[in-house]
Amino acid sequence: MTHALDYPSSAKSSVATLWHYNTVLLQQAIGMIELLLTQAHPDFVYGRAVGPHLRHIVEHYQALLNALAVPGASVDYDARERDPGMQSHPPMTLSALRHVMGELDIHAQDATLVLSTPLLTHLQTGVCGELEATVPTTLGRELLFLASHTVHHYALLGQYCRDAGVELGHDFGKAPSTIAFERSSHAVGA
């Protein structure tokens, strides 16, 4: 698996690049599931570790897509369905990932959606979830958050996959800045 991207012809700071980056990250999840289905140890249980993380990731993307579908709606990452079927059955996860990727691709074609498109994010916070806040944000910021959130979960998923006998590659689950640093360090030391 790789983080290498074939960026759209638009500038690297455009919203199209962020839509594409998020789609590539979700494609990595599809690749991970396919490898687990064919290479994991026989005692590997998808719904025990990997499935819940992937469900969580998908539902975060769905929260942004839901907000974009209703003008004035807040992105609410806490109001998730928490679908036990998706976290237990790889075909359901694959279907949900493909659906989200399709929606991302549709939104990427919408010229009215730019990095600075204003959004609101609703949050449940506090030590026990006792506080709530709605804060202004932008589409660009939320796409960056989703990518970072996904990569963070991939760091955990990479270990679960290794434990199941599946290798996802050296860069899987690493932050883009870490990959860039490691590559520049190797280039300097070469």
N, C-alpha and C positions, 0 to 999 in steps of 0.2 A: 504494500500500500504506500501511497505517496501523497505528499502535500503539494506537489508541483501542479501549477494551474496554467491552463491555456486561457489567458484573460481575454475578455471581449476587446474589440478594437478601441473602445473608449478609454479615456484617461484612467490611470490606476486609482485615482481618488474618487471615482464616480460610484454612484449607488449600484450601477450594473455590476461592478466588480464585487461588491459585497453580496449581492444576490447570488452571483456565481460562486463565490467562495463558500457560502453557506450550502449551496447545492452540492458542491464537491465534498464537503464534510459529510453530508447525508449519504452521498454515494459511497463513502468509505464505510458507513454503517451497513449498507447493503452488502458490500464486499465482505465485511466481518461476519455477518450472518451466514452468507453462503459458505465461507470457509469453515465456520463452526459446524454447519450441517454436514459437511463432507469430511472434516478432518479431526473433529473433537474426540477426545477419549469417550468410550462408550458410557462411562458413568457421569458425563457432563450433563447438567440439567439447566437448560436455557433460562427457565423462569426463576431460578434461584439467585442469579447474580446479574447476568447480562440483560435479560429481558426488562427488569425494572428500570435499569438505567436508560435503555433505549426508549421505553415508554415515556419516561420523564423528559427526555430530550425532545421527542416528537410532540408531546403536549405543550412544551414551551413554544415551539414553532407554531403550533396551532393557535396559541394565545395571541401571537402577533397577527396571524392571518385573520383570526376572528375580529380583532380590532380594526383591521383595514377594511373589512367587509361592511362595517357599520359606521357611517360618518359620526364623529364625535365620541365613539366608544373608547374606553381605556384599555390598554394592554394589561391584562390581569393574569400574571403567571401563576397566581395561587389558586385560581378558579379552574382547576384542571379536572378532567373526567376521571383520571386514575384508573383506566380500563384494565382490569385484570387479564382479560383475554389477550390484549396486545402484548402484555409483558410475559405471557406464558406460551404463546404460540408464534413461532417465527414467521409463518405465512401472513399472519395479521400484522406483525410489525413491518414486514416487507411492503405490504399493501399500503400501510399508513405512511411509510417513508416515501414511497413513490408518489402518493397523492400530494404530500407536502412539497416534494420537489417540483411537481407539476404546477402547483400554486405559486411557488417561488418564481418559476420561469414565466408564468403569466404576469405577475407583478413586475418582474424585471423589464417587461416590454412597455409598461405604463410610464409614459414620459412625464406625467404629473407627479410621480413619486420621485423625490430627490433626497439627497442626504439630509437636508434641513427640513423636510416635511415634518411639521409639528405633530406630536402625539402626546398622550398622557399615559402614564403607567401607574396602575393602582397596586399598592403593596400592603401586605399584612406583615408586620414587623414586631419588634419587641422580643424579649427572651421567650415568652410563651405565646406569641402571636396576638398579644393583647392590644397592639397599636395598629392603626391603619393610616396610610398616607396616599395621596394622589399627587404625583409630581410631573412637571413638564419634561419632555424628552424629545428626541427626534428619531426619524426612521433610521438614519445612519447609526446613531448610538445604539438603538435596539438591535440592528443587524450585527453590530460589533459585539454586543452582549451575548447574543445567541451563539455566535461563533466561539467566543471565549468559553461560554458555558458548556458547549458541546465538546470542545477540546479538553476541558477539565474532566468531564466524565470519561472521555476516551482514555485519559491517563489511567483511570481505574480499570476500565474495560480491557485495556491492553494486558494488564496483569492477570485478570480473569481468563483471558484467552490463552496466555502463556501457560497458566495452570491447567488448562484444558488441552494442551498440546498443540495450540495454534499460534503461529508467529505472524504478527501483522506488520513487521518492519520496524526499523530503527527509529523512524520519525513519528510513528503513530502515537498520538496522545501528547505530543510536545507542543508547547506554545510556538507560534511562528517566530517570535524573537529568540527563543532558545535554539531553534533550528538554524536561523540566520547566524547566531553567535557561533554555534558549533562549526558551521561551514566556513565562516571567516577565520576561526581559530585554526582549522585544518589547512586553509589556504596559506595563512601566515606561517605556520609551522612546516609547511611542505618544502 
